[in-house]
Amino acid sequence: MPVAPIPSRTANARGSRRGPTLPSRHVLPLAALLGGLLPISAEAETREVPPAVTLETLEVAGSGRGGPAPAEGLNLRSPGRSASRLGLTALETPASVDVIAGETTRLRGQNTVAEAVTQNATGITTVAAPGNGNGAFTARGFSGPNSIQQLYDGTRLFVGAGTVTFPFDTWNVERIEVLRGPASVLYGDGAIGGVINVVTKKPVFTPLNEARAAVGSDGLARLALDSGGPIGEALAYRLNISGNRAEGWIAPDGSFRNLAVSGALTLQATPDLAVTLSHDFGYQEPARYWGTPLVDGRIRDALRFNNYNVRDAQILWTDNWTQLRAEWTPSADVTVRNTAYRLQSRRQWRDVEQYAFNRGTGRIDRSDYLEIYHQQEQIGNRLDATFRGTLFGFRNEFLAGFDVNHIAFRHTNNFYFDTTTSVDPFAYDPGLFPAEGRARPAYATSTRQASVFAENRLILSDQVSLLAGVRYDAPVLQRTDLVTGNTFDRDFRALSYRFGAVYNPTPLLALYAQYATATDPVGSLISLSQSLASFRLSTGEQVEVGAKGVAWDGRAEWTLAGYRIVKDNLISAVPGQPTLSTQVGQQSSLGVEAALSLHLSEAWRIDANLALLHAQYDTFDQAVGGAVVSYAGRQPIDVPERVGNLWVTYAFAPAWEARVGLQHVGETFSDFGNQAKRPAYTLVNAGLDHQVTPDSRLSLRAYNLFDTIYAISGNAVNGVGTNWLLGRPRSVEVAYSVRF
């Protein structure tokens, strides 16, 4: 028998880079108080929780659709709102959608959002580094937080100087929905490659309590708690706390720690009105590690575990997110939703971030001494209404709404400071960050964004439906130089739309086609520099066709998609005039993606996906050494053309379950000219679970089982790789979960 989840009682970039003042007196004491306890975990098995009176339940019920709760598999029949605000299932949506259950991420030992997305979704990789927080992904030939947008409970997180640091922990995740391909028609600019939406656990009216503790390699310790239940007849709560800490695998000072706290209250004010107030807090001190120097293009074993940052390096990220969500369903045919929110982010970096081996001296040259602060506040409101009825005698669903935001961003840096140092590769003193290199206020921006959107689904028959959407965005930016006092204003206008059709020969088979447009900023929109102010948004379009289905009494799910995306208006140097730039560049990708989930028997399960693509710069010139060089035909930076995942699960004995996961990422490049190559790699992860009692579980996890040396990202100078940011080596964890 398979090991069942613990049952319930009911069944870089930073652009102009980082900036604000860090956790203030309210944050740091809390972190210090939990410093010895910050082992707290982000990993756990959960079980299906009855939907109770949560907004997510109301969204599904209001759409008139049921469907299984997200679990292992492709979840093609589970309704979602990331690929369509109408709450369609993947079988009803003319797009490529992954629905990753939070339970799945915890069963597979995926403690971060990046691990969950890259090891489960189709064709997604990460190039995240301490410079861009948790928020740098690649999808369908495009990379970075300005091309793959991130959402939290359906709300967009604006990118501050190339950086997104929230969310990061999977303990509070109910599911992660990934839409591959352009999504500006739903969420605005910055989504030509796709969207990643983290949906959190919600309050429930059935009591539940679960805790988890874990220890592992390199001094790793985790603690986590999940509690929910009723407070009277009309009020329910949910509280999640998780924390992690470790000494780290890099030395000196490769330690990390983090804390995530999420709380929510749902009030069922009337039978047709539910209101939820939630607050999420995230505190992170990631490893102060920026990469390992290459020697003759390779990582030497003797340098693999050395950290060349300064002794007093510091990275701190703090996020506070408050939401008030209401859903009103006055009738079966009308649903009105409103979300008001406030996000505050404080980020700080003090590091030396570039390392290169000097063959002439035999030493490690260190450069890019940076101290940067971000102070960001995002306040907004989104309202939409759905109407179900008929149009021209056909069943029809129509949604319209608006979204308004104000984002204040302040950037403090030391970009005028320039120094280099050299250290012995082995016996070295890390030294201290220079006192004369401290940051000073650089610039502040105020961005007002307003948009209106609409979506319509016309159901021509039980077999044919048409989906259309449109969105108009009008952001206005004001930037003030805090050194000179100069200001400039810039406004943008963007219209995005899509058309799609779905044909269902049978209820469990869908054939579809879609055309969609998108926009991307030329830099992080809210931190746009004056040098880029004259350029307009980059535009793109995609054509996609595909098929997906459910077979074998629901034990097999599969998807297949082919697409072509073209992105225009890249900033390109003017031939013959290397000091001038114009917006004539073009980038494209052509690819095919497939996914399969197969429940072979009660004991065996296989989940696999594969993405193959050809991505290139079509027209792209850059100034190099006083001349203009064309990179047409080159593979875009950080973009792999082969990505695959495989998970095999085997319940080999009563109360015992084993799983093995393979993740393959093809070769990538760190430079436009494709000279600085990062090799392809394949990682193997494994797990073993034992259901000790009906309410407790013991889990063993092994990561990077064969101790593969691999690079997540890298730097290059003049086409030569200088250093790689390495992934973690072989490590193990033992965890114990209990329901009480």
PADOTI-631932 format. One record per residue (C-alpha): residue number from 1; x, y, z. Coordinates in Angstrom, 3 decimals, decimal comma. Each point is the difference from the previous one (the first is absolute). Example, Ala and Ser with C-alpha at 12.3 -4.5 7.8 and 13.67 -1.06 7.14 Angstrom:
BEGIN
n_east_north_up
1_12,300_-4,500_7,800
2_1,370_3,440_-0,660
***
This chain:
BEGIN
n_east_north_up
1_0,000_0,000_0,000
2_1,255_3,531_-0,721
3_0,963_2,106_2,976
4_-2,936_2,353_0,423
5_0,507_3,589_1,062
6_-0,615_0,647_3,674
7_-3,804_-0,039_0,180
8_-2,126_2,821_1,254
9_-2,903_-0,493_2,296
10_-2,337_0,254_-2,956
11_1,915_-1,662_-2,653
12_31,096_26,553_-16,566
13_-0,284_1,722_-0,359
14_-1,564_2,606_2,214
15_0,238_2,317_-3,024
16_1,248_3,130_1,606
17_-0,125_-2,437_2,860
18_-1,378_-0,277_3,406
19_-0,947_2,693_2,353
20_-1,980_0,654_3,334
21_0,670_0,088_3,596
22_-0,228_-3,409_1,483
23_-2,118_-1,606_2,665
24_-0,471_2,615_2,599
25_-0,313_-0,339_3,739
26_-3,118_-2,155_-0,405
27_1,684_-2,557_-2,253
28_3,528_-0,482_1,231
29_-0,919_-0,671_3,640
30_-2,464_-2,630_-1,206
31_2,699_-1,622_-2,106
32_2,409_0,174_2,910
33_-2,591_-1,475_2,365
34_-0,485_-2,888_-2,389
35_3,681_-0,235_-0,808
36_0,485_-3,128_2,032
37_-3,336_-1,372_-1,047
38_0,124_0,979_-3,635
39_0,475_-3,601_-0,899
40_-3,708_0,240_-0,761
41_-0,986_-2,043_-3,070
42_-1,449_0,718_-3,367
43_-0,674_-3,589_-0,875
44_-2,969_-2,229_0,772
45_-2,538_-2,395_-1,226
46_-3,530_1,276_0,051
47_-3,254_-1,626_-0,697
48_-3,025_1,154_-1,868
49_-1,838_2,467_2,177
50_-3,724_0,385_-0,513
51_-0,612_3,199_-1,919
52_-2,212_1,473_2,742
53_-0,893_3,621_-0,428
54_3,160_1,232_-1,648
55_0,092_2,414_-2,883
56_1,691_-2,621_-2,167
57_-2,929_-2,337_0,622
58_-2,455_2,751_-0,802
59_1,867_0,780_-3,210
60_-0,367_-3,585_-1,152
61_-3,579_-0,348_1,183
62_-0,897_3,314_-1,546
63_1,260_-1,159_-3,368
64_-2,381_-2,904_0,078
65_2,877_-2,480_-0,282
66_1,271_-2,607_2,345
67_3,137_-2,025_-0,351
68_2,508_-1,854_2,121
69_2,226_1,900_2,373
70_3,551_0,415_-1,332
71_2,101_-3,092_0,642
72_2,835_-1,867_-1,695
73_-0,500_0,080_-3,749
74_-0,816_2,653_-2,606
75_-3,329_0,988_1,599
76_-1,620_0,658_-3,376
77_-3,474_-0,020_1,567
78_0,797_2,363_2,867
79_-1,373_3,546_-0,409
80_2,477_2,870_0,267
81_0,163_3,740_-0,567
82_3,550_0,551_-1,255
83_-0,581_-0,774_-3,689
84_-3,513_1,439_-0,006
85_-1,853_2,092_2,570
86_-3,144_-1,993_-0,819
87_1,162_-2,928_2,136
88_0,384_-2,476_-2,850
89_1,652_-3,381_0,198
90_3,087_-0,719_-2,095
91_-2,188_-2,086_-2,346
92_-2,160_3,089_-0,616
93_2,921_2,406_-0,513
94_1,739_0,544_-3,378
95_3,424_0,366_1,611
96_2,749_-1,999_1,732
97_-0,626_-0,193_3,737
98_1,761_-1,885_2,806
99_-1,791_-0,457_3,332
100_2,447_-1,125_2,684
101_-1,598_-1,051_3,268
102_1,641_1,252_3,168
103_-0,273_-3,550_1,310
104_2,113_-1,184_-2,937
105_2,776_2,510_0,693
106_0,246_-1,088_3,614
107_-0,091_-3,727_-0,813
108_2,899_0,543_-2,403
109_2,013_2,022_2,513
110_-0,230_3,296_-1,905
111_0,357_2,691_2,637
112_0,146_3,075_-2,251
113_-2,285_1,315_-2,715
114_2,908_-0,130_-2,458
115_0,561_-3,712_0,686
116_-3,711_-0,761_-0,294
117_-0,393_1,805_-3,318
118_3,179_-1,179_-1,722
119_-0,299_-3,649_1,086
120_-3,704_-0,396_-0,826
121_-1,128_2,496_-2,652
122_0,794_-0,506_-3,678
123_2,980_1,868_-1,454
124_0,638_2,399_2,908
125_3,511_0,618_1,380
126_1,416_2,467_2,495
127_2,902_2,435_-0,226
128_-0,699_1,476_3,410
129_2,938_1,524_1,860
130_0,278_2,187_3,103
131_-0,211_3,013_-2,311
132_-3,517_-0,701_-1,256
133_-1,417_-1,783_3,020
134_-2,146_-3,055_-0,688
135_-1,486_1,386_-3,144
136_2,004_-0,863_-3,107
137_-1,411_-2,772_-2,185
138_0,241_-0,972_-3,654
139_-2,915_-1,203_-2,130
140_-0,466_-0,524_-3,728
141_3,226_1,722_-0,964
142_-0,289_3,049_2,273
143_1,569_0,665_3,384
144_-0,100_2,238_3,039
145_-2,667_1,605_2,201
146_-0,870_2,503_-2,735
147_-1,106_-2,825_-2,340
148_-1,358_-2,665_2,371
149_-2,434_1,670_2,360
150_-0,683_-1,119_3,565
151_-3,316_0,207_1,833
152_-1,079_-0,598_3,568
153_-3,616_-1,142_0,288
154_-0,610_1,486_-3,438
155_1,538_3,394_0,746
156_2,983_1,201_-1,990
157_3,284_0,752_1,766
158_1,666_2,999_-1,663
159_3,703_-0,518_-0,655
160_2,291_2,461_1,784
161_3,319_0,435_-1,867
162_-0,113_-3,583_-1,279
163_-0,782_-1,457_3,428
164_-2,868_-2,007_1,508
165_0,494_-1,594_3,434
166_-3,494_-1,270_0,913
167_-1,397_-2,645_0,285
168_2,709_-2,594_0,593
169_-1,297_-2,793_2,284
170_-2,313_-2,882_-0,986
171_-1,383_-0,836_3,457
172_-2,894_2,441_-0,442
173_-0,667_-0,978_-3,643
174_-3,321_-1,579_-0,931
175_1,033_-0,159_-3,667
176_2,212_1,703_-2,570
177_-1,510_0,777_-3,396
178_2,373_0,570_-2,925
179_-1,230_1,515_-3,261
180_2,543_-0,430_-2,789
181_-0,036_2,595_-2,752
182_-1,109_3,660_-0,179
183_-2,302_1,111_2,824
184_-0,044_3,808_-0,261
185_-3,703_-0,185_-0,873
186_-0,555_-1,201_3,573
187_2,675_1,726_2,063
188_1,616_2,806_-2,009
189_3,555_0,511_-1,203
190_2,830_-2,349_0,911
191_-1,590_-3,333_-0,896
192_1,085_-0,984_-3,499
193_1,511_-3,284_1,189
194_-2,661_-0,917_2,522
195_-1,424_0,450_3,490
196_0,613_-1,786_3,313
197_-2,866_0,382_2,488
198_0,475_-1,208_3,587
199_-3,374_-0,750_1,615
200_0,063_-0,241_3,787
201_-1,832_-2,223_2,461
202_-3,300_1,508_1,141
203_-2,009_-0,030_3,244
204_-2,176_-3,074_0,581
205_-2,934_-0,728_2,284
206_1,270_-3,494_0,818
207_2,732_-0,034_2,694
208_3,441_-1,073_-1,153
209_3,466_0,149_1,502
210_3,260_-1,247_-1,441
211_3,657_0,458_0,895
212_3,272_-1,022_-1,588
213_3,625_-0,088_1,139
214_3,040_-0,829_-2,115
215_3,777_-0,181_0,280
216_2,556_-0,525_-2,715
217_3,445_0,536_-1,466
218_2,057_3,125_0,708
219_-1,803_0,729_3,259
220_-3,422_0,266_-1,656
221_-3,024_0,273_2,288
222_-3,642_0,696_-0,785
223_-3,185_0,502_2,034
224_-3,515_0,615_-1,269
225_-3,570_0,257_1,276
226_-3,343_0,072_-1,813
227_-3,161_0,659_1,993
228_-3,540_0,795_-1,076
229_-3,590_-0,253_1,115
230_-3,172_1,855_1,002
231_-0,351_2,928_2,374
232_-3,728_-0,098_0,509
233_-2,530_-0,817_-2,689
234_0,933_2,635_-2,600
235_3,739_0,550_0,510
236_2,915_-2,286_-0,897
237_3,773_0,409_0,237
238_3,252_-1,357_-1,450
239_3,492_0,477_1,427
240_3,222_-1,249_-1,576
241_3,487_0,477_1,419
242_3,158_-1,426_-1,521
243_3,669_0,702_0,385
244_3,260_-1,447_-1,248
245_3,642_0,441_0,850
246_3,330_-1,640_-0,893
247_3,720_0,595_0,167
248_0,124_-0,541_-3,745
249_2,303_-1,942_-2,307
250_2,221_2,938_-0,963
251_2,611_1,535_2,340
252_0,651_2,301_1,587
253_-3,418_1,332_0,997
254_-2,259_-1,834_-2,404
255_-2,779_-0,246_2,558
256_-3,618_0,934_-0,657
257_-3,213_0,354_1,957
258_-3,554_1,067_-0,693
259_-3,403_0,311_1,609
260_-3,475_0,047_-1,576
261_-3,178_0,779_1,945
262_-3,456_0,042_-1,597
263_-3,302_0,640_1,724
264_-3,518_0,338_-1,393
265_-3,581_0,417_1,230
266_-3,085_-0,734_-2,110
267_-3,358_1,423_0,981
268_-3,079_-1,546_-1,605
269_-1,998_3,178_0,485
270_-3,056_-1,315_-1,863
271_-0,644_-3,144_-2,057
272_1,066_1,901_-3,136
273_2,769_2,224_1,398
274_3,405_-1,079_1,324
275_2,816_2,307_1,114
276_3,581_-1,057_0,701
277_2,697_2,088_1,678
278_3,534_-1,362_-0,214
279_3,527_1,080_0,808
280_3,222_-1,678_-1,143
281_3,450_0,733_1,358
282_3,277_-1,177_-1,501
283_3,510_0,466_1,378
284_3,065_-1,330_-1,814
285_3,736_0,001_0,505
286_1,188_-2,037_-3,010
287_3,521_-1,345_-0,318
288_2,420_2,831_-0,773
289_1,408_-1,914_-2,943
290_0,348_1,457_-3,511
291_1,794_-2,727_-1,859
292_3,141_-2,091_-0,376
293_2,858_1,132_-2,296
294_0,715_-2,042_-3,119
295_3,523_-1,187_-0,743
296_0,508_-0,709_-3,704
297_-3,755_-0,075_-0,397
298_-0,520_-2,618_2,705
299_-0,866_-0,224_3,675
300_2,991_-1,389_1,867
301_-0,786_-2,319_2,925
302_2,381_1,972_2,187
303_-2,077_3,185_-0,484
304_-3,501_-1,483_-0,124
305_-0,897_0,677_3,629
306_1,848_3,315_0,456
307_-1,878_3,248_0,527
308_1,906_3,127_-1,080
309_-2,417_2,592_1,367
310_1,087_2,454_2,708
311_-0,290_-0,977_3,642
312_-2,721_2,544_0,837
313_-2,137_-0,689_-3,072
314_-3,701_0,366_0,621
315_-3,198_-0,860_-1,909
316_-3,374_0,625_1,656
317_-3,475_-0,115_-1,542
318_-3,234_0,761_1,815
319_-3,474_-0,058_-1,532
320_-3,386_0,775_1,532
321_-3,133_-0,695_-2,036
322_-3,536_0,878_1,166
323_-3,109_-0,871_-1,992
324_-3,728_0,539_0,487
325_-2,011_-2,166_-2,378
326_-3,774_-0,067_-0,423
327_-2,187_-2,168_-2,159
328_-3,709_0,586_-0,494
329_-2,256_-2,394_-1,890
330_-3,468_1,588_-0,085
331_-1,191_-2,691_-2,421
332_1,265_-3,121_-1,744
333_0,709_2,142_-3,080
334_1,840_2,944_1,585
335_3,253_0,071_2,006
336_1,790_3,145_1,155
337_3,522_-0,103_1,436
338_2,143_2,736_1,497
339_3,555_-0,119_1,315
340_1,680_2,902_1,784
341_3,633_-0,439_0,998
342_3,194_1,565_1,267
343_3,484_-1,414_-0,494
344_3,129_1,345_1,688
345_3,474_-1,239_-0,896
346_3,280_0,930_1,644
347_3,194_-1,399_-1,501
348_3,681_0,474_0,741
349_3,236_-1,205_-1,606
350_3,610_0,645_1,020
351_2,355_-2,251_-1,984
352_2,843_-0,406_-2,403
353_-1,736_-1,772_-2,859
354_2,450_-0,765_-2,830
355_2,872_-2,494_0,181
356_2,463_-1,034_-2,700
357_3,123_-2,150_0,042
358_3,056_1,960_-1,151
359_2,407_-2,339_-1,809
360_2,785_2,545_0,165
361_-0,026_0,272_3,780
362_-1,672_-3,258_0,977
363_-2,378_1,985_2,206
364_-3,745_0,688_0,075
365_-0,829_3,530_-1,160
366_-3,074_1,433_1,752
367_-2,034_2,916_-1,335
368_-3,479_1,517_0,046
369_-0,092_1,106_3,622
370_-3,653_0,906_0,459
371_-2,180_1,254_2,803
372_-3,623_0,408_-1,042
373_-3,355_0,504_1,721
374_-3,545_-0,318_-1,338
375_-3,019_1,528_1,639
376_-3,174_-0,926_-1,871
377_-3,694_0,391_0,744
378_-2,797_-1,208_-2,262
379_-3,614_0,917_0,737
380_-2,798_-1,059_-2,303
381_-3,512_-1,204_-0,601
382_-1,463_-2,401_-2,542
383_-3,706_-0,527_-0,676
384_-1,670_-2,290_-2,506
385_-3,509_-1,265_-0,634
386_-1,084_-3,151_-1,824
387_-3,337_-0,399_-1,743
388_-1,367_-3,287_-1,327
389_-2,831_-0,112_-2,474
390_-0,591_-0,292_-3,723
391_1,243_1,874_-3,053
392_-1,663_-0,516_-3,395
393_-1,669_-3,041_1,505
394_3,266_-1,577_1,180
395_1,235_-0,422_3,548
396_2,404_2,801_0,874
397_2,267_1,101_2,843
398_1,218_3,584_0,144
399_2,376_1,662_2,447
400_1,066_3,639_0,257
401_2,065_1,864_2,553
402_2,669_2,543_0,840
403_3,308_0,045_1,833
404_1,675_3,057_1,567
405_3,384_0,213_1,745
406_2,372_2,497_1,499
407_3,612_-1,087_0,456
408_2,552_2,080_1,892
409_3,598_-1,117_-0,481
410_3,159_1,462_1,548
411_3,465_-1,132_-1,010
412_3,188_0,569_1,979
413_3,339_-1,125_-1,410
414_3,738_0,574_-0,325
415_0,266_-0,239_-3,785
416_2,597_2,769_-0,055
417_2,379_-2,130_2,069
418_2,512_-2,111_-1,940
419_2,733_-2,163_1,482
420_1,592_-3,415_-0,484
421_1,898_-2,370_2,265
422_1,826_-3,303_-0,440
423_0,202_-2,920_2,407
424_1,794_-3,316_0,097
425_-2,324_-2,777_-1,262
426_0,561_-2,090_3,140
427_1,537_1,827_2,965
428_-1,765_3,325_-0,114
429_-1,404_2,619_2,322
430_-3,495_0,949_-1,283
431_0,484_3,531_1,288
432_-2,675_2,588_0,721
433_-2,188_2,099_-2,232
434_1,726_3,395_-0,493
435_-1,399_2,745_2,215
436_0,352_2,506_-2,854
437_-2,202_-2,165_-2,223
438_-3,246_0,384_1,926
439_-3,251_0,764_-1,808
440_-1,762_3,329_-0,325
441_-3,491_0,892_-1,269
442_-0,113_-0,364_-3,800
443_-3,543_0,389_-1,321
444_-3,671_-0,367_0,846
445_-2,932_-0,811_-2,255
446_-3,749_0,249_0,256
447_-2,014_-2,161_-2,381
448_-3,742_0,120_-0,514
449_-1,477_-2,847_-1,976
450_-3,604_-0,372_-1,151
451_-1,463_-2,670_-2,218
452_-3,326_-1,329_-1,201
453_-0,531_-3,535_-1,234
454_-2,707_-2,253_-1,354
455_-0,330_-3,669_-0,864
456_-2,733_-1,975_-1,744
457_-0,705_-3,681_-0,568
458_-2,632_-0,901_-2,557
459_-1,111_-3,640_0,140
460_-1,246_-0,865_-3,484
461_-0,721_-3,631_0,909
462_1,062_-2,680_2,438
463_3,042_-0,460_-2,221
464_1,018_3,491_-1,143
465_0,739_3,149_1,996
466_1,686_3,300_-0,835
467_2,032_2,053_2,461
468_1,014_3,643_-0,484
469_1,614_2,583_2,244
470_1,251_3,568_-0,090
471_1,864_2,262_2,407
472_1,042_3,643_-0,142
473_2,780_1,257_2,294
474_1,003_3,597_0,677
475_2,960_0,249_2,421
476_1,489_3,419_0,814
477_3,496_0,274_1,494
478_1,709_2,925_1,722
479_3,657_-0,360_0,918
480_2,058_2,365_2,161
481_3,778_-0,043_0,109
482_0,809_0,376_3,709
483_3,532_1,216_-0,791
484_-0,744_2,742_-2,529
485_-3,685_0,597_0,712
486_-0,898_-0,485_-3,675
487_-3,300_-1,659_-0,825
488_-1,665_-1,464_-3,051
489_-3,442_-1,416_-0,751
490_-0,897_-2,796_-2,360
491_-3,317_-1,569_-0,844
492_-0,715_-3,138_-1,994
493_-3,030_-1,407_-1,743
494_-0,381_-3,700_-0,731
495_-2,794_-2,041_-1,538
496_0,167_-3,792_0,299
497_-2,457_-2,561_-1,289
498_-0,461_-3,668_-0,783
499_-2,358_-2,278_-1,911
500_-0,332_-3,732_0,492
501_-2,184_-2,946_-0,867
502_-0,478_-3,371_1,690
503_-1,465_-3,075_-1,666
504_-0,987_-2,924_2,227
505_-0,631_-3,146_-2,064
506_-0,726_-1,640_3,351
507_-0,368_1,578_3,454
508_3,509_-1,208_0,908
509_1,830_1,058_-3,166
510_0,740_3,592_-1,073
511_1,521_1,347_-3,214
512_0,755_3,714_0,015
513_1,586_2,929_-1,782
514_0,844_3,478_1,272
515_1,432_3,323_-1,135
516_1,222_2,372_2,734
517_1,937_3,255_0,283
518_2,140_1,321_2,846
519_2,221_2,876_1,129
520_3,243_0,099_1,978
521_1,751_3,040_1,505
522_3,468_0,814_-1,345
523_1,123_-0,057_3,642
524_-1,792_-0,388_3,314
525_-2,909_2,379_-0,518
526_-0,062_1,611_3,455
527_3,787_0,564_-0,049
528_0,293_1,157_-3,610
529_3,132_2,075_-0,583
530_0,075_3,247_-1,958
531_2,215_-1,608_-2,634
532_-2,880_-2,380_-0,813
533_-2,830_2,485_0,450
534_-0,357_0,796_-3,690
535_-0,594_-3,630_-0,946
536_-3,446_-1,582_-0,161
537_-1,068_-3,380_1,373
538_1,210_-3,052_-1,849
539_-2,806_-1,879_-1,721
540_-0,496_-3,646_-0,815
541_-2,425_-2,469_-1,458
542_-0,505_-3,746_0,237
543_-1,781_-2,625_-2,043
544_-0,620_-3,278_1,851
545_-1,781_-3,247_-0,836
546_-0,355_-3,002_2,231
547_-1,898_-2,944_1,375
548_-0,610_-1,375_3,481
549_-2,019_-2,791_1,452
550_-0,915_-2,398_2,781
551_-0,170_-3,737_-0,589
552_0,026_-3,399_1,686
553_-2,722_0,889_2,508
554_1,926_3,091_1,041
555_3,273_-1,808_0,635
556_1,692_1,591_-3,019
557_0,244_3,709_-0,817
558_2,001_1,487_-2,870
559_0,656_3,284_-1,789
560_1,727_0,924_-3,250
561_0,597_3,540_-1,280
562_1,875_1,751_-2,783
563_0,617_3,755_-0,156
564_1,861_2,874_-1,586
565_0,693_3,286_1,820
566_1,500_3,136_-1,548
567_1,062_2,953_2,151
568_0,732_3,361_-1,644
569_1,420_3,368_1,068
570_3,151_-1,259_1,702
571_2,556_2,748_0,519
572_2,704_-0,401_-2,637
573_3,105_2,009_-0,910
574_-0,056_1,967_-3,254
575_2,370_-1,549_-2,583
576_2,925_2,335_-0,607
577_-0,938_2,128_3,030
578_0,866_-2,032_3,118
579_-0,898_2,831_2,374
580_-3,603_0,088_-1,224
581_-2,803_-2,454_0,726
582_-3,344_-0,593_-1,603
583_-2,932_-2,305_0,640
584_0,090_-2,321_-3,012
585_1,173_-3,285_1,545
586_-1,960_-3,231_-0,222
587_0,109_-3,303_1,891
588_-1,970_-3,167_-0,737
589_-0,567_-3,534_1,186
590_-1,590_-3,069_-1,549
591_-0,725_-3,031_2,122
592_-1,951_-3,077_0,970
593_-0,944_-1,121_3,522
594_-1,464_-3,248_1,314
595_-1,041_-1,265_3,426
596_-1,285_-3,344_1,242
597_-1,346_-1,210_3,331
598_-0,583_-3,733_0,186
599_-1,361_-1,926_2,976
600_1,045_-3,456_-1,182
601_-1,390_-1,869_2,986
602_-0,756_0,519_3,634
603_3,742_-0,192_0,663
604_1,618_1,755_-2,991
605_-0,252_3,579_-1,242
606_1,975_1,876_-2,681
607_-0,018_3,764_-0,611
608_2,105_1,372_-2,848
609_0,313_3,077_-2,192
610_2,296_1,190_-2,763
611_0,532_3,358_-1,726
612_1,966_0,341_-3,239
613_0,463_3,385_-1,625
614_2,125_2,076_-2,302
615_0,513_3,530_1,302
616_2,064_2,715_-1,645
617_0,612_3,696_-0,468
618_-1,346_0,795_-3,464
619_1,250_3,588_-0,107
620_2,227_1,176_2,829
621_3,131_2,184_-0,163
622_2,168_1,121_2,894
623_3,008_2,311_0,320
624_3,179_-1,934_0,843
625_3,391_1,719_0,194
626_-1,161_2,994_-2,036
627_-1,563_-2,116_-2,762
628_-3,499_-1,332_-0,593
629_-0,269_-3,794_0,148
630_-3,021_-1,952_-1,249
631_-1,269_-2,887_2,124
632_-2,674_-1,121_-2,448
633_-0,505_-3,753_0,198
634_1,518_-0,316_3,481
635_-1,748_-1,761_2,883
636_-1,290_2,508_2,596
637_1,884_0,318_3,282
638_-1,027_-2,470_2,762
639_-2,505_-1,825_-2,251
640_0,338_-3,806_-0,294
641_-1,530_-1,703_-3,035
642_-0,536_-3,368_1,702
643_-1,800_-0,373_3,340
644_-1,548_-3,138_1,470
645_-1,285_-1,453_3,264
646_-0,829_-3,559_1,049
647_-1,462_-1,265_3,274
648_-0,534_-3,706_0,731
649_-1,879_-1,007_3,152
650_-0,221_-3,576_1,322
651_-2,024_-1,128_3,031
652_1,998_-3,184_0,505
653_-1,535_-1,101_3,319
654_-2,871_0,946_2,298
655_0,701_3,458_1,481
656_3,214_0,380_-2,048
657_0,550_2,123_-3,099
658_3,144_0,848_-1,988
659_0,452_2,614_-2,731
660_2,768_1,054_-2,352
661_0,098_3,259_-1,952
662_2,189_0,983_-2,966
663_0,403_3,590_-1,167
664_1,842_0,759_-3,252
665_0,998_3,502_-1,151
666_1,732_0,487_-3,342
667_3,063_2,126_-0,637
668_-0,281_3,759_0,401
669_2,179_3,033_-0,657
670_1,096_2,938_2,141
671_0,731_2,347_-2,901
672_-1,723_1,256_-3,146
673_2,612_-1,577_-2,284
674_-0,473_-3,522_1,433
675_3,684_-0,356_0,873
676_-0,423_-0,363_3,783
677_-1,859_-3,306_0,180
678_-1,441_-1,597_3,117
679_-0,290_-3,773_-0,512
680_-3,240_-1,963_0,125
681_-0,667_-1,920_3,203
682_-2,283_-2,689_1,403
683_-0,866_-0,152_3,686
684_-1,374_-2,997_1,877
685_-2,061_0,455_3,173
686_-1,517_-2,804_2,066
687_-2,371_-0,500_2,903
688_-1,259_-2,706_2,324
689_-3,139_0,342_2,163
690_-1,315_-2,199_2,794
691_-3,462_0,516_1,440
692_0,874_-0,713_3,647
693_-3,567_0,430_1,236
694_-3,158_1,285_-1,711
695_0,940_3,464_1,280
696_3,782_0,057_-0,373
697_2,596_-0,497_-2,706
698_3,765_-0,384_-0,152
699_1,714_1,221_-3,191
700_3,534_-0,300_-1,356
701_1,057_2,300_-2,864
702_3,188_-0,082_-2,085
703_0,808_2,928_-2,299
704_2,469_-0,070_-2,911
705_0,575_-3,668_0,721
706_3,050_-0,313_-2,273
707_1,592_3,274_1,136
708_-0,145_1,619_-3,442
709_1,822_3,320_-0,389
710_-2,364_2,353_-1,796
711_-0,487_3,730_-0,520
712_-3,292_1,866_0,493
713_1,380_3,206_-1,505
714_3,326_1,485_-1,003
715_1,973_3,093_-0,952
716_2,236_0,669_-2,969
717_2,444_2,704_-1,155
718_0,812_0,353_-3,722
719_-1,558_-3,385_-0,727
720_1,960_-1,835_2,694
721_-1,790_-1,431_3,038
722_1,361_1,355_3,279
723_-2,093_-1,669_2,693
724_-3,038_-2,256_0,436
725_-2,638_0,060_2,699
726_-0,055_-3,676_0,959
727_-2,952_-2,051_1,184
728_0,171_-1,935_3,242
729_2,058_-3,198_0,177
730_-1,275_-3,341_1,271
731_-1,965_0,429_3,213
732_-2,556_-1,896_2,094
733_-2,911_0,833_2,306
734_-2,063_-1,966_2,494
735_-3,428_1,386_0,871
736_-2,848_-0,999_2,306
737_-3,564_1,214_-0,540
738_-2,881_-0,369_2,405
739_-3,682_0,863_-0,056
740_-1,639_0,723_3,335
***
